Amino acid sequence: MSIRVKRRLDILKITTTHEDRVEIDKEIERRTNQYCDNGIDKITDAELIQIVGYIRDRKKKKEMVAIA
């Protein structure tokens, strides 16, 4: 888990779970083709907020499938 990503989320006042941050790191790496500590510099605040929303939506869908 990236400390720099966590710090940036804290600056934006976005609270996440450890599991969410791991997924956020992976998504940053996927989008930038770089390790998340380096890739976070290439991601705007708006993109980071979008990534967080994407991860949370995906998590909700998994929970809905597990309940059904």
Secondary structure as UniProt FT lines:
FT   HELIX           3..11
FT   TURN            12..13
FT   HELIX           18..32
FT   HELIX           36..39
FT   HELIX           40..42
FT   HELIX           45..67
//
